[in-house]
Amino acid sequence: MPADSPSAVYVGAPEPQAMQRQPAGVLMSWLEQLLHKMVPPHTGCLLKVSRELGSLVYDRGAGKLADALRQTDAAVTELDYDVVLQPGSDPSEFRTAWQGAARGARRIAQLAIDVGTWLEANDQAVRRATIELRMDQQRLREVLAHADQWLADCWVDLRQRRPAEGDQAALEKLRSLAAKADALGARIRSLHSAGRAIEEACVLAEHVLTLRKALVQEVVDVLQPRHSAWEAAVLRMLEAADRADWAGDVGPAQDQDAALRVDLHRCTTGCDKLRQEENALQRCLVTACEHLGAAA
């Protein structure tokens, strides 16, 4: 940039509002140099950290957990307690189906442990990434504030120009300058779009961490005890059904069955919400990278 230009991106220079108005050609030269020198350090860091964050949080167990929750819910729903009540019936078919459902519940517990292990290992890394993204995005926003001002001043100058009638050279120059301003403006808009996507991604990353933690807590503190209570109630029912004096009381087991399905539904809803936020986070990061690349 020329030594006498009052560029606000250099130490000691006045703010854009205090500048003497410059012609469009000079302003666009400043813009080009700003985009070439001042922007790349920030966009390079934003690209790098966005990709790292996307890789770090990509579907770390929520998909498998959601599938396991739905499969177990379906297996529990299909259990037919009336089979046990039929006189002279063999409860082995019911026992087999129940054991399959119980294995599904234990798989859920293991998958929740996997998600919890991921959280312990990566929670701080995700939070550091969001801090880094926000810091570099703030620095980029400050640089773009000067670019916005110069671009606005450039268009003011171009709109005020009135080539003389028949002055084809002046008209062509104006068209060329306008096309150049359009191209520079498109790059600046891409950078702003990238910034908005990054800001949203940082919020979503924090939501994902919160939802993962809540889901693990729900499975461990609520669903697992409920599953244990259900297993115990069904075992008592099956043991009683093997005795000759059994009164046919399936009520306690059915009550625990109903409560288990309520908890499964709640965990499934939480898991679906987590997956929605994870997908939204990935879309934001992809969008940010695309805009950063388009502005290069």
C-alpha positions as CSV (number, residue, x, y, z in Angstrom):
1,M,0.0,0.0,0.0
2,P,1.4,3.5,-0.8
3,A,3.2,5.1,2.1
4,D,1.1,8.2,2.1
5,S,-2.2,6.3,2.2
6,P,-4.1,6.8,5.4
7,S,-4.8,3.0,5.9
8,A,-6.5,2.2,9.2
9,V,-5.0,-1.3,9.2
10,Y,-1.6,0.0,10.0
11,V,-0.5,1.2,13.5
12,G,-1.0,4.9,14.0
13,A,-3.3,5.4,11.0
14,P,-6.6,7.3,11.5
15,E,-9.9,5.4,11.6
16,P,-11.7,5.1,8.2
17,Q,-14.2,7.8,9.1
18,A,-11.4,10.3,9.5
19,M,-9.9,9.6,6.0
20,Q,-9.9,12.1,3.2
21,R,-12.1,10.7,0.5
22,Q,-10.0,8.8,-2.1
23,P,-10.8,7.9,-5.7
24,A,-12.2,4.4,-6.4
25,G,-9.0,3.2,-8.0
26,V,-7.0,4.0,-4.9
27,L,-9.6,2.5,-2.6
28,M,-9.6,-0.7,-4.6
29,S,-5.9,-0.9,-4.6
30,W,-6.0,-0.7,-0.8
31,L,-8.7,-3.3,-0.7
32,E,-6.7,-5.7,-2.8
33,Q,-3.7,-5.3,-0.6
34,L,-5.8,-5.8,2.5
35,L,-7.3,-9.0,1.1
36,H,-3.8,-10.1,0.1
37,K,-1.9,-9.3,3.2
38,M,-4.1,-8.7,6.2
39,V,-6.9,-11.4,5.6
40,P,-5.0,-14.6,4.9
41,P,-3.4,-15.1,8.3
42,H,-6.9,-15.1,9.8
43,T,-8.7,-17.1,7.1
44,G,-5.9,-19.7,7.2
45,C,-6.3,-20.2,10.9
46,L,-10.1,-20.3,10.6
47,L,-9.9,-23.0,7.9
48,K,-7.5,-25.1,9.8
49,V,-9.4,-25.0,13.1
50,S,-12.8,-25.4,11.4
51,R,-11.6,-28.6,9.8
52,E,-10.1,-29.9,13.0
53,L,-13.3,-29.2,14.9
54,G,-15.4,-30.9,12.2
55,S,-13.3,-34.0,12.4
56,L,-13.3,-34.0,16.2
57,V,-17.0,-33.9,16.7
58,Y,-18.2,-35.9,13.7
59,D,-20.8,-38.5,14.8
60,R,-18.9,-39.8,17.9
61,G,-21.4,-42.4,18.9
62,A,-24.8,-40.6,18.8
63,G,-25.9,-42.4,15.7
64,K,-25.2,-45.9,17.1
65,L,-26.8,-44.9,20.4
66,A,-29.9,-43.7,18.7
67,D,-30.2,-47.0,16.7
68,A,-29.7,-49.0,19.8
69,L,-32.4,-47.1,21.7
70,R,-34.9,-47.6,18.9
71,Q,-34.1,-51.3,18.5
72,T,-34.5,-51.9,22.3
73,D,-37.7,-49.9,22.4
74,A,-39.1,-52.0,19.6
75,A,-38.0,-55.2,21.3
76,V,-39.6,-54.2,24.6
77,T,-42.8,-53.1,22.9
78,E,-43.2,-56.5,21.2
79,L,-43.0,-58.5,24.4
80,D,-46.3,-60.3,24.9
81,Y,-46.9,-60.8,28.6
82,D,-50.2,-62.6,27.9
83,V,-48.2,-65.6,26.7
84,V,-47.0,-66.2,30.3
85,L,-50.6,-66.1,31.5
86,Q,-51.9,-68.8,29.2
87,P,-52.6,-72.1,31.1
88,G,-50.0,-74.7,30.4
89,S,-48.0,-72.4,28.1
90,D,-44.2,-72.6,27.8
91,P,-42.7,-69.2,28.7
92,S,-39.5,-70.0,26.8
93,E,-40.5,-67.9,23.8
94,F,-41.2,-65.0,26.0
95,R,-38.0,-65.6,27.9
96,T,-36.0,-65.6,24.6
97,A,-37.6,-62.3,23.4
98,W,-37.0,-60.7,26.8
99,Q,-33.4,-61.7,26.9
100,G,-32.9,-60.1,23.4
101,A,-34.4,-56.9,24.7
102,A,-32.3,-57.0,27.8
103,R,-29.1,-57.4,25.7
104,G,-30.1,-54.3,23.7
105,A,-30.4,-52.4,27.0
106,R,-27.0,-53.4,28.0
107,R,-25.6,-52.4,24.6
108,I,-27.1,-48.9,25.2
109,A,-25.2,-48.7,28.5
110,Q,-21.9,-49.5,26.7
111,L,-22.5,-47.0,24.0
112,A,-23.3,-44.3,26.6
113,I,-20.0,-45.2,28.3
114,D,-18.3,-44.7,24.9
115,V,-19.8,-41.2,24.5
116,G,-18.8,-40.4,28.0
117,T,-15.3,-41.5,27.4
118,W,-15.1,-39.3,24.3
119,L,-16.4,-36.3,26.4
120,E,-13.7,-36.8,29.0
121,A,-11.0,-37.0,26.3
122,N,-12.1,-34.2,24.0
123,D,-14.4,-31.7,25.9
124,Q,-11.5,-29.3,26.5
125,A,-10.2,-29.7,22.9
126,V,-13.6,-28.7,21.5
127,R,-13.8,-25.7,23.9
128,R,-10.3,-24.6,23.0
129,A,-11.2,-24.8,19.3
130,T,-14.3,-22.6,19.8
131,I,-12.2,-20.0,21.7
132,E,-9.6,-20.0,18.9
133,L,-12.3,-19.6,16.2
134,R,-14.0,-16.7,18.1
135,M,-10.7,-14.9,18.6
136,D,-9.6,-15.1,14.9
137,Q,-13.1,-14.3,13.7
138,Q,-13.1,-11.2,15.9
139,R,-9.7,-10.2,14.4
140,L,-11.0,-10.8,10.9
141,R,-14.2,-8.8,11.6
142,E,-12.0,-5.8,12.7
143,V,-10.0,-6.0,9.4
144,L,-13.2,-6.3,7.4
145,A,-14.6,-3.2,9.0
146,H,-12.0,-1.2,7.0
147,A,-12.8,-3.1,3.9
148,D,-16.5,-2.4,4.2
149,Q,-15.8,1.3,4.6
150,W,-13.4,1.5,1.6
151,L,-15.8,-0.5,-0.6
152,A,-18.7,1.8,0.4
153,D,-16.6,4.9,-0.4
154,C,-15.6,3.3,-3.7
155,W,-19.2,2.9,-4.8
156,V,-19.9,6.5,-3.7
157,D,-17.2,7.7,-6.0
158,L,-18.2,5.5,-8.9
159,R,-21.9,6.6,-8.7
160,Q,-20.8,10.2,-8.8
161,R,-18.9,9.9,-12.0
162,R,-20.6,11.1,-15.2
163,P,-18.6,10.3,-18.3
164,A,-19.1,12.9,-21.0
165,E,-21.5,11.9,-23.8
166,G,-19.5,10.0,-26.4
167,D,-16.5,9.5,-24.2
168,Q,-16.2,5.8,-24.8
169,A,-12.9,5.4,-23.0
170,A,-14.2,7.0,-19.8
171,L,-17.3,4.8,-19.9
172,E,-15.2,1.6,-20.4
173,K,-13.0,2.7,-17.5
174,L,-16.1,3.2,-15.3
175,R,-17.4,-0.2,-16.3
176,S,-14.1,-1.8,-15.5
177,L,-13.9,-0.2,-12.1
178,A,-17.5,-1.2,-11.3
179,A,-16.7,-4.8,-12.3
180,K,-13.6,-4.8,-10.1
181,A,-15.6,-3.4,-7.2
182,D,-18.2,-6.1,-7.7
183,A,-15.6,-8.8,-7.5
184,L,-14.0,-7.3,-4.4
185,G,-17.4,-7.0,-2.8
186,A,-18.2,-10.6,-3.5
187,R,-14.9,-11.7,-1.7
188,I,-15.7,-9.5,1.3
189,R,-19.3,-10.8,1.5
190,S,-18.0,-14.4,1.4
191,L,-15.7,-13.5,4.4
192,H,-18.6,-12.0,6.3
193,S,-20.7,-15.2,5.5
194,A,-17.9,-17.4,6.7
195,G,-17.7,-15.3,9.9
196,R,-21.4,-15.8,10.6
197,A,-21.2,-19.5,10.0
198,I,-18.2,-19.8,12.3
199,E,-20.0,-17.9,15.1
200,E,-23.0,-20.2,14.7
201,A,-20.7,-23.2,14.7
202,C,-19.1,-22.1,18.0
203,V,-22.6,-21.9,19.6
204,L,-23.6,-25.3,18.2
205,A,-20.3,-26.9,19.3
206,E,-21.1,-25.9,22.9
207,H,-24.7,-27.1,22.5
208,V,-23.4,-30.5,21.3
209,L,-21.1,-30.8,24.4
210,T,-24.0,-30.0,26.7
211,L,-26.4,-32.4,25.0
212,R,-23.9,-35.2,25.0
213,K,-23.2,-34.7,28.7
214,A,-27.0,-34.6,29.4
215,L,-27.6,-37.8,27.4
216,V,-24.9,-39.8,29.1
217,Q,-26.2,-38.6,32.5
218,E,-29.8,-39.6,31.5
219,V,-28.7,-43.1,30.4
220,V,-26.5,-43.7,33.4
221,D,-28.5,-42.2,36.1
222,V,-32.1,-42.9,34.9
223,L,-32.3,-45.5,32.1
224,Q,-29.8,-48.0,33.5
225,P,-31.5,-48.2,37.0
226,R,-34.8,-48.5,35.2
227,H,-33.5,-51.3,33.1
228,S,-32.2,-53.1,36.2
229,A,-35.6,-52.8,37.9
230,W,-37.4,-54.1,34.8
231,E,-35.0,-57.1,34.5
232,A,-35.5,-57.9,38.2
233,A,-39.3,-57.7,37.9
234,V,-39.4,-59.9,34.8
235,L,-37.1,-62.5,36.4
236,R,-39.4,-62.6,39.5
237,M,-42.4,-63.1,37.2
238,L,-40.7,-65.9,35.3
239,E,-39.5,-67.6,38.4
240,A,-43.0,-67.4,39.9
241,A,-44.6,-68.7,36.6
242,D,-42.5,-71.9,37.0
243,R,-44.2,-72.7,40.3
244,A,-47.5,-74.6,40.5
245,D,-49.1,-72.1,42.8
246,W,-48.4,-69.0,40.6
247,A,-51.3,-66.5,40.7
248,G,-50.6,-65.1,37.3
249,D,-49.5,-61.7,38.5
250,V,-47.7,-59.9,35.6
251,G,-48.6,-56.4,36.8
252,P,-45.3,-55.4,38.4
253,A,-43.3,-56.6,35.4
254,Q,-45.7,-54.7,33.0
255,D,-45.5,-51.6,35.2
256,Q,-41.7,-51.6,34.9
257,D,-42.0,-52.3,31.2
258,A,-44.1,-49.2,30.7
259,A,-41.8,-47.1,32.8
260,L,-38.8,-48.4,30.8
261,R,-40.4,-47.5,27.5
262,V,-41.1,-44.0,28.8
263,D,-37.4,-43.6,29.6
264,L,-36.3,-45.1,26.3
265,H,-38.5,-42.6,24.4
266,R,-37.0,-39.7,26.4
267,C,-33.5,-40.8,25.8
268,T,-34.3,-41.3,22.1
269,T,-35.6,-37.8,21.9
270,G,-32.5,-36.4,23.5
271,C,-30.3,-38.4,21.1
272,D,-32.3,-37.2,18.1
273,K,-31.8,-33.6,19.3
274,L,-28.1,-34.2,19.7
275,R,-27.8,-35.6,16.2
276,Q,-29.7,-32.6,14.8
277,E,-27.3,-30.2,16.5
278,E,-24.3,-32.3,15.3
279,N,-25.6,-32.2,11.7
280,A,-26.2,-28.4,12.0
281,L,-22.7,-28.0,13.3
282,Q,-21.2,-29.9,10.4
283,R,-23.2,-27.8,7.9
284,C,-22.0,-24.6,9.5
285,L,-18.4,-25.7,9.4
286,V,-18.7,-26.8,5.7
287,T,-20.4,-23.5,4.9
288,A,-17.6,-21.6,6.6
289,C,-14.9,-23.5,4.8
290,E,-16.6,-23.0,1.4
291,H,-16.9,-19.2,1.9
292,L,-13.4,-18.9,3.2
293,G,-12.2,-20.8,0.1
294,A,-14.3,-18.6,-2.2
295,A,-12.8,-15.5,-0.7
296,A,-9.2,-16.6,-1.2
